[in-house]
Each structure stands twice: as C-alpha cells, then as structure tokens.
C-alpha cells in the first residue's frame, strides 16, 4: 500500500514557504504482526509547529529535517489482528501523512460522544482545552469581568470568547476583516475590533472597553499585548497562550512596558496546554453539552488532501484560515 507524507525539507526563515516542505510517497509493505494499520481522516495544523521547525532551543524538541512533520490526527483502523477492530476511530501523533503502522500502545481509541470526529482536533480537542485552561486555571476569569481575546475568530480564540460569555464575562474580541468580525458577533461577542481597519489598536480597545479590561487572553502578542497591558484594571490578569505575530521573527521583538503591571498589581503568565491535560476529560464532557445546546458554535477551514498541509500551515500566518485549519483525507 502506498502512503504519502509531508516532510520538513528545510528550516523556514521568516515566513514559511512551500519549498520548506516535501511531499513524498512510500510503500508501506506488509503489516508486521501485532501492529495496526491506520488511515488518517483528519490532520491538525497548528501555530506551535512553527517554533519547532526553527531548529533552536525551545520548550520542546525541534522537528527533524527529512522526517514527516509531527502532529495530532484522527484516524481509522483499516487492518488489525488484535482487539482493535477495523473501523475503530483513534487519536494519534502520527503527523502529516495518509497511512501508517503503529503498535496499539502508540494510539488512543476515540469515543466521539456524538460529536464529529474532527472536533477532537479543534473545539473539543487541545485547541478548545487551551481556552478552557487559560481562562479557568491561569486567568481565573470571574462573572462580571471584562475579557479581551485576540485572534478571536481562530480555533482557540473563538472558544475563549464563548467560554467567557458562559462564565458571565463581558467579551471583547479582535479579528481581521468583516467576515471574521461578523462571526464574532454571531457567537455573542459584546464588542468587536477589526484590527485590520484600525491604525491605533489601543484607542480601539479603549472604545470597546472604556472601563478597561480584567483579563486578556493573548494569542497574538505585539500591538495587541501592548494595548492590553495599557488597558488592564487593578488586579488584571494576562494569560499568554501564543504570540503568532512573532513566530516568523528572526530576533528579539519589542514588548510592552511591564512597569504598568506594578502599579496595577496585575499578573502576566504564559502556559503550555500540555501541563493541563488532566482537565481534558472534564472539558470534553462540558464541551459536548455546550455544542449540543448551541452554547458553543464553531467553524473549521477544511483542506482536502495531505498535499495541502503546507498551504494550510502558511495560511495561519497570512490570516487565510477561519477557525481551526484541518486536512481531510478521503
């Protein structure tokens, strides 16, 4: 059986380019006894991957050159001689590939709980958990507070906005362009900023939250973080989930004046969702109920074919994607 995979050909410099990746087909050969053969149905595309392509020290090991780009997937067992039967849905870290063989202990069976399987890579997966952990554990958002979310129409940001509303906060969201801003209004965001239409983000945030903000959920960094620090109320909190505006930078980036945190007794904290996986089962239970009731809505950007993984990834940094970008494999 043939399988295609996308390999990291060279380390990106600045904006990732199509030539940084290589599509390669290979023959899997016979399946070894005791292994299962899995066909991926959906492959996750995530911003954190950019840092791990860079080849410099970070919180996790760099991706290896000449190897399949790692990442989360939802797949289906197609061959097995053990307890896992063909047709079983599984979660894996097999990355940007179509078909692969694995030991049973390398994959996790998936109970979809009535949800579409692909949601476990987005709204009901690590993306959604990032929003949940960031708001509940890190920022400790309280009813009646004002929450500001950047990249608010994205996979993490859109969940953060809706969880903020469920938790009783007033929500301000920033996104780029009329379509994304319309989606924020559709999901109940109280005040929407189209950052692409604003020359002064701090002034736009002041209009959207004239009394200031209590919590900033940061997915962007840069000017959004500067504006948020300036708008913090006393005892405000900033949860740093990501800083996509700097992921393609080659050197240190300017930051906000953090002396402002002192006078406001404010707090800023970064977090890795990997350190909060103990919340996952509880979160999935909540999310299944929220989606069923209509309390949480989501959108995904679907690309068909593993060959489009680089295009979807590059689109993260151009603002091309709406919600969670996924690769669908027929």
Beta strands, then each sheet from edge to edge (+ up, - down):
strand 1: 2-8
strand 2: 21-27
strand 3: 35-44
strand 4: 73-79
strand 5: 89-92
strand 6: 99-103
strand 7: 108-109
strand 8: 146-149
strand 9: 170-175
strand 10: 191-194
strand 11: 213-218
strand 12: 232-240
strand 13: 267-270
strand 14: 300-304
strand 15: 324-328
sheet 1: 1+ 2-
sheet 2: 6+ 3- 4+ 5- 7+
sheet 3: 6+ 3- 15+ 14+
sheet 4: 10+ 9+ 8+ 11+ 12+ 13+
end
